[in-house]
Structures are given as structure tokens and as C-alpha cells.
């Protein structure tokens, strides 16, 4: 509704019909940077991205806010993008994807603070993101160490022609090895 009301008097470039956030975004990318209603459409789409974040529609928020931020970087857009990427970095996904999402979140949070240092919620969020990112880096390092160790053991067995068969056991809460104990691993 806000888009329709704002854009009803726009003639160049003509507004698409039907008017949706995606069509308004496409219009915005073609409109002159200082054309009439450009700032209003930017503000409405930024608010739309913020609503997507509140609804935990992370992908939708990123789809709308990333091109907006590219067009005219605003601290509120960066903050919403930081929230969306941070949330995605906490979802189950392959490690490299999670780490990338965390890096994106940190970058946007830092941009939001650089442009609007009074944005207190961004400062608090940045501290949480930095801690989360450090945990992800630690987990990645531990996984790399495990992979290197596993490769050294395989190589040692291969040098001595000892056949091995690996079994991977999922970590379960309450399992002995989740408390720091090591499971027996026998492979012959």
C-alpha cells in the first residue's frame, strides 16, 4: 500500500504493474538517483526488509536489502543485513557457508556502526557476532586439525600395509566422548 501511494505520481521511468517489492526494486535500479520518490521507495523497501527480518525470513530480507544497500548504503539497511546474515550463520549448514554468513554479518554490522555510531543495538550485536565468529573459527580450526590427524594415521597404516576400515559415530548429548572422554576406535 505504501508503495502504491508513493509511486502513483511517478512517470519516468514508469512504475511497473503490479507493484510489488521486487518490481519496485527493479524500478529503483533504473530510476535516476535523485529522481522524485526515489528516497521514499528506498525507505519503504528498507522497512520491508526490516519486516522480513522480524518475521525471520532471512533469505527474503537479504534478497531485498542487498541491492538496496548497493544502490545507497544506509546504516539501517546494513543493520538489517547484519541481523539476517547472523541468523543464517547460526543455522545448520556446511561449515564454510556458516563462516561466510558470519563474515558477512560482521561486515554489515561494522558498516552500520561506522555510518551510525549511535546505533546502540548494532554495537551490542557486533560483540555477539564477534564471539560467534570466533567460535566458528575455532571449530573450523579443530576440524582441520582432526582431518590432518586422520590423514597422518591413514598414511601411517598405508605405509605398513595395514588395512583400515573407518566408522564414524555421531556425537550424542550424554555420550561418554561428549564429556571429553575418547571412544574406543578399533579398525583392522
N, C-alpha and C positions, 0 to 999 in steps of 0.2 A: 504494500500500500504506500509506504513512504517513497519507494522508487517511482511508482506511478505518479504520485503527486508532484514530486520533484522534477520529473522528466517530461511532464505534459507539455511544457512550452519549448522544449528543445527542438531545433530544426536541423542544425548542422553539427556533426553528422546526424542523420535521422535516427531516432530511437527504434530499436527492434521491437517487433511484436511477436509473440507475447514477451512482456518484460519480466525477466527472471534475474536472479543474481548472476547467473552465467552470461546472459545476454547483455546485462548492464556492464559486466566486467569487459566483455568484448567491445562494447561501445566505448568504454572508458579508455581502452588501449588505442582506439582510433581517434578519439576526440583531441582537439588542441589542448595542450597542458593548462592553459589559462582560460579555457572556454567557459561559457556560462554553465552553471550547475556541476562542474567537474568536482569541486570540493564537496558539494553536498552528496554526490554519488559516492565519492571516496568515503565520506563519513558513514553513510548508510551501509555500504558494503563492509566497512570495518566493524560496525556494530553487528552486522550479520555474522561475520567471522567470530566475534566475541560470543554471540549466542550459540554458535556451533561448538565453541569451546565449553560453554556452560552445559550444553547437552552431551558433552563428551563425544562429539562427532569429530574426532581428531583429524581424520583424512579430509573431511569436507572443509574444516577450518583451514587446513594447510593449502588446499586447492584454491580457496578464495583469497586468503591473506598473502600468500607468497607473491602472486603477480601484483597485488596492490602495493606490497612493500617494495617491489622492484620499481613500480611507477613513481611512488612518492613515499619514501621511508618515513613512517611516523612511529613514535615511541609506543603508542597503544597497539599498533599492528605487530611490532616486534615483541611486545609483551605477550600478546595472544599466541603468536607463533612459538615463543619460548614455552608457554604452557602446553601447547599441542605436541610439540616435539618431546618435551619432558615426559608427558603422559605416555607417548608411544615408546619412549626408551625404557619404560617400566613394564611393558607388555612382553609376554613370551615371544621371542623371535631369535633367529640366529645371532650369535654374539656380535658379529661385525655390524649388523643392521642396528642393533641396540646401541652400540657405541657411536655409530654415525648419528642416530637420533639424539643422543646425549650431547654430542658435539654441536649439533645444530641448535639445540635448546640453549646451551651455554652462549653460543654466538649471538643469538637473538636477545637473550637476557642482558648481555653486556652492551649490545647496541641500544636497547631500551634505556638502560641506566646512563649511558653516555649522553643520550639525547634528552633525557628527562631524569636528572639525578634525584628529584623529589618523589619519584615513583617508588614509594616505600615497599609496596608488595613485591616489586621486581627485585629489590635488594635482598629481601628475606628469601625469595625464591632462588636467587642466584646462589646463595650459600647452600641451600638444599641440593641444587643441581651440581654444584662443585663436589659436594660429598658423594653424591650418587655417581658422578662421573669417575671419581677416584676409586670407588668400589668396583665399577665396571672395568677400569684399567687394571686393578689388582686381580680380578677374576680372569681377565684375558691373559695376564702375565702368568698366573698359576696354570692356566690351561696350556699355554705354550710350554711351560716347564714340564708338565705332565707328558705332553706329546714328545718332547725331546727325550725325556727319560724312557718312555715307551720305545722310541726308535733305537736308543742305545741298547736296551735289553734285547730287542729283536735282533739287532746286529750281532750282539754277543752270542746269542743262541745260534744264529745262522753260521757264524764262524766255526762253531763246534758241531755243526750238523745236528743240532738238537731240534726236533720238530716241536712246534708250539701250536696251541690252539687257544685263542683268546675268548674269554667270556666276560661280557660287560654286565654288571649288576647295577640297576638303578639305585640311587640313593633314596632311602625312605626315612622319613622322620621317625626317630626312635630306634633306628638300626644301629648296631654297635659302632660301625665306622662313621656314623654321623656325629658321634661324640668324640672323635679324634682317634678312635681305635682303627686298626687296619684289618680288612677282611683277609682271610686266607685265600691265596690265589695259587692254584695248582694247575700247571699245564704241562702235559707230557704227550 
